[in-house]
Amino acid sequence: MLTLNSSPQFSTWQCDEFIAKNVTVVVCRLDQLDMQIPGNKIYKLLENINAATEQGFGTILSFGGMWSNHLHALAQAGKRYGFDTVGMVRGHEGQTTPMLEDVKALGMKINFIGPNDYKHKDSSALMTALAEQYGPFYSIPEGGANHLGVAGCQLIGAQIETSVHADADFVALAVGTGTTAVGLCCSLAANKTVLGVVVLKGMTDLDEDLDTFIQQQGSESHAALELDHNYHFGGYAKINIELAEFVTAFNRNNSFAIEPVYTGKAFFAVWDKIRSGQIQSGSKVVLLHTGGMQGARGTAPIVQRLLKSKRA
């Protein structure tokens, strides 16, 4: 059975606005734990890999886009732990990205699904057809979003609670599927608030869906969940000049990097909430760096174009 024996390190984010507002921000460096399966990805995969092994599956199949951090991590895990992987990619045959070239080199089989068919990716008809093509497989939802993914992410909260930063008032992170946020809520003390920065636009049902999921975990006491939908910058992987400048400046002035799809939006939101007084003076924030730097590769041309247009 796979276990995660190491705990994340923490880095203080030094910023003049934070000093002025008397707020401490500590970055939980999940990105440093495992360079091949970075950030929260290894937590979401851990229990799923164990389940696949216990059930006797030699193949794991999952879903994602052409810059998917999740599929990249799964391919790395397959290479390391000796199981076959299949990536069901939202796109069309003939398309490619450096991320897809990476996973193919790691042995992942790629199967493209058009955007319209991708909406029905969980259908029994598709699963039956895939089983005929690839043989028996263990299926993980896109982004590792299932109860075993949540169970793995509860370890993150447990690690924070046993660290010197257990006195934090907020634990902040970028939210896509919400799997990590739910795991945190179920494992952090009830006096904390999980601040989730939603990176997709129009996810109006996410608040209720995640609250229901938390209740289903059966935790008698859990942290509060507060989702903020005001920092998606137009939608998933959408970037404007303000975000491009923020991420570029952060990466220039700090010893580690963020990207504009997930971590950049979360870091911007925390920075903006502190300077505007939404996070009150005297607070302490643990901010998760959830890894997943594929977004930096995929959005680099957009960031460069925005910065160039600003200079013109």
C-alpha positions in Angstrom: 0.0 0.0 0.0 1.3 3.4 -1.0 1.8 6.0 1.8 3.0 9.6 1.9 5.7 9.8 4.5 6.9 13.4 4.0 5.2 16.6 5.2 5.2 19.9 3.3 7.5 22.8 4.1 6.2 26.3 4.7 7.5 29.6 3.3 6.4 33.1 4.6 5.2 35.3 1.8 6.7 38.7 2.5 4.7 41.6 1.2 4.5 45.3 2.2 0.7 45.2 2.1 0.6 42.3 4.6 2.9 44.1 7.0 0.8 47.2 6.8 -2.4 45.2 7.5 -0.7 43.1 10.2 -1.6 39.8 8.4 0.7 36.8 8.1 0.6 34.7 5.0 2.5 31.3 5.0 2.7 29.3 1.8 2.2 25.5 2.3 4.6 24.2 -0.3 2.8 21.1 -1.6 4.7 21.8 -4.9 7.9 20.7 -3.3 6.8 17.3 -1.9 7.2 15.3 -5.1 8.6 16.8 -8.3 7.1 14.2 -10.6 3.6 14.0 -8.9 3.4 17.6 -7.6 1.2 19.4 -5.2 -2.3 18.2 -4.3 -2.2 15.7 -7.2 -0.4 13.0 -5.2 -2.8 13.3 -2.4 -5.8 12.9 -4.7 -4.2 9.9 -6.4 -2.9 8.1 -3.4 -6.0 6.3 -2.2 -7.2 5.7 -5.8 -4.0 3.9 -6.7 -4.3 1.8 -3.5 -7.9 0.9 -4.4 -6.9 0.0 -8.0 -4.2 -2.2 -6.7 -6.3 -3.9 -4.1 -9.0 -4.6 -6.7 -6.5 -6.2 -9.0 -6.5 -3.6 -11.8 -3.4 -3.1 -13.9 -4.7 -0.1 -15.8 -6.0 3.2 -14.6 -8.0 5.5 -16.8 -8.9 9.2 -16.3 -9.9 12.4 -18.0 -8.6 15.9 -18.6 -7.7 18.6 -21.0 -4.6 19.0 -23.2 -2.7 20.8 -20.4 -4.1 18.6 -17.5 -2.0 18.6 -14.4 -4.0 15.6 -13.3 -3.2 13.4 -16.3 0.4 14.5 -16.2 0.6 13.3 -12.5 -1.2 10.1 -13.3 1.2 9.2 -16.1 4.1 9.8 -13.8 2.5 7.6 -11.1 1.9 4.9 -13.7 5.5 4.9 -14.7 6.7 4.9 -11.1 4.4 2.3 -9.6 4.1 0.0 -12.6 0.6 0.2 -14.0 -0.7 1.2 -17.4 -2.5 4.5 -17.9 -5.1 5.8 -20.3 -5.8 9.5 -20.7 -9.2 10.5 -22.1 -8.4 14.0 -23.5 -10.9 16.7 -24.3 -9.8 17.6 -27.9 -9.4 16.2 -31.4 -7.1 13.7 -33.0 -3.9 15.3 -34.3 -3.8 18.0 -31.6 -0.9 18.0 -29.3 0.8 20.0 -26.5 4.1 19.5 -24.7 2.1 18.0 -21.8 0.6 15.4 -24.1 4.0 14.6 -25.5 5.3 14.2 -21.9 2.6 11.7 -20.9 2.9 9.7 -24.1 6.7 9.4 -23.5 5.8 8.1 -20.0 3.6 5.4 -21.6 0.1 6.8 -21.3 -2.3 5.9 -24.1 -4.2 8.9 -25.3 -7.8 8.8 -26.6 -9.3 12.1 -27.7 -13.0 13.0 -27.1 -14.6 15.9 -28.8 -16.0 18.7 -26.5 -19.6 17.7 -27.1 -19.0 14.0 -26.3 -16.8 14.9 -23.4 -19.9 16.2 -21.6 -21.1 12.5 -21.5 -17.8 11.1 -20.5 -19.2 9.1 -17.6 -21.8 7.3 -19.7 -22.1 3.5 -19.3 -21.9 3.2 -23.1 -18.5 4.9 -23.3 -17.2 2.9 -20.3 -18.3 -0.4 -22.0 -16.6 0.6 -25.3 -13.4 1.6 -23.5 -13.3 -1.7 -21.6 -13.5 -3.5 -25.0 -10.6 -1.4 -26.2 -8.3 -1.4 -23.2 -9.5 -4.3 -21.1 -10.5 -4.0 -17.5 -9.6 -0.6 -15.9 -10.0 1.4 -12.8 -11.5 4.8 -13.6 -10.7 8.0 -11.8 -12.9 11.1 -12.4 -11.4 14.2 -13.9 -9.1 15.9 -11.4 -9.3 13.0 -9.0 -12.7 14.2 -7.9 -14.2 11.2 -5.9 -14.5 10.2 -2.3 -11.0 8.6 -2.3 -9.5 11.8 -3.7 -11.2 13.6 -0.7 -9.8 11.0 1.7 -6.3 11.6 0.4 -6.7 15.4 0.7 -7.7 15.1 4.3 -4.0 14.3 5.0 -3.2 17.9 3.9 -5.4 19.3 6.7 -3.9 16.8 9.2 -0.4 17.9 8.3 -1.3 21.6 8.7 -2.9 20.9 12.1 0.3 19.1 13.4 2.6 21.9 12.1 3.7 25.1 13.8 1.0 26.9 11.7 -2.0 25.1 13.3 -2.9 28.5 14.7 -4.0 29.8 11.2 -7.4 31.4 10.9 -7.7 30.7 7.1 -6.5 28.0 4.8 -6.7 29.3 1.2 -6.4 27.5 -2.1 -7.5 27.6 -5.7 -10.7 25.5 -6.4 -11.5 23.6 -9.5 -13.4 20.4 -8.7 -13.4 21.3 -5.0 -11.9 17.9 -4.0 -9.0 19.4 -2.0 -11.2 22.0 -0.4 -13.6 19.3 0.9 -10.7 17.2 2.2 -9.4 20.2 4.1 -12.8 21.1 5.6 -13.1 17.5 6.9 -9.7 17.5 8.5 -9.1 21.0 9.8 -10.4 22.3 13.2 -13.8 23.9 13.3 -12.3 27.3 14.3 -10.7 27.6 10.8 -12.2 28.8 7.5 -11.2 27.2 4.2 -11.1 30.0 1.7 -11.6 28.5 -1.8 -10.9 30.7 -4.8 -13.0 29.3 -7.7 -11.1 29.5 -11.0 -14.0 28.6 -13.2 -16.8 31.0 -14.2 -20.5 30.3 -13.6 -20.0 27.5 -11.0 -23.1 28.7 -9.1 -24.0 25.2 -7.8 -20.5 24.5 -6.4 -21.2 25.9 -3.0 -24.2 23.7 -2.4 -22.6 20.7 -4.0 -19.5 20.9 -1.8 -21.5 21.6 1.4 -23.5 18.4 0.6 -20.3 16.4 0.0 -18.8 17.6 3.3 -22.0 16.5 5.2 -21.8 13.1 3.5 -18.3 12.6 4.9 -19.9 12.3 8.4 -17.5 14.7 10.1 -19.2 15.9 13.3 -16.9 18.9 13.5 -15.3 20.5 10.5 -13.9 23.8 9.2 -16.2 26.3 7.5 -16.0 26.6 3.7 -16.1 30.0 2.0 -16.0 30.0 -1.8 -15.2 33.2 -3.7 -16.3 33.4 -7.3 -14.9 36.9 -7.9 -11.4 35.9 -9.1 -11.8 33.7 -12.1 -10.8 36.5 -14.5 -13.3 35.5 -17.1 -13.2 31.8 -16.7 -11.0 28.7 -16.7 -7.5 29.5 -18.0 -8.6 33.1 -18.8 -6.1 35.8 -18.1 -6.1 39.6 -18.2 -3.3 42.1 -18.0 -3.8 42.6 -14.2 -3.3 38.9 -13.5 -0.5 38.6 -16.0 1.4 41.4 -14.3 0.8 40.0 -10.9 2.1 36.6 -11.7 5.1 37.9 -13.5 6.0 40.2 -10.7 5.6 37.5 -8.1 7.8 35.1 -10.0 10.4 37.8 -10.4 10.5 38.7 -6.7 10.2 35.3 -5.1 12.2 32.1 -4.9 9.4 30.0 -6.3 6.9 30.3 -9.1 3.1 30.4 -9.5 1.0 30.1 -12.7 -2.1 32.0 -13.8 -4.6 29.2 -14.1 -4.8 28.0 -10.5 -2.2 29.2 -8.0 -1.9 32.7 -9.5 -5.6 33.4 -9.1 -5.5 32.1 -5.5 -2.5 34.2 -4.6 -4.0 37.2 -6.2 -7.2 36.8 -4.3 -5.5 36.5 -1.0 -3.3 39.6 -1.7 -6.4 41.6 -2.8 -8.5 40.5 0.2 -5.8 41.5 2.6 -5.1 44.9 1.0 -8.8 45.7 0.8 -9.5 44.6 4.4 -11.6 41.6 3.6 -9.2 39.5 5.6 -9.0 41.4 8.9 -5.9 42.7 10.7 -4.2 40.1 12.9 -5.2 37.2 10.8 -3.0 34.3 9.8 -3.4 32.6 6.4 -2.0 29.4 5.2 -2.0 29.5 1.4 -1.7 26.3 -0.5 0.6 26.1 -3.4 -1.1 23.2 -5.1 1.6 22.6 -7.7 0.4 21.9 -11.2 2.6 24.1 -13.2 1.3 22.9 -16.6 -0.7 26.0 -16.7 2.5 28.1 -16.9 3.5 26.2 -20.1 0.0 26.5 -21.7 -0.5 30.2 -21.0 3.0 31.5 -21.5 2.2 32.9 -25.0 -0.9 34.6 -23.7 1.0 36.3 -20.8 3.7 37.4 -23.1 1.2 38.9 -25.5 -0.6 40.8 -22.8 2.6 42.2 -21.4 3.8 43.2 -24.8 0.6 44.9 -25.6 0.8 46.8 -22.3 4.3 48.0 -23.2 3.3 49.1 -26.8 
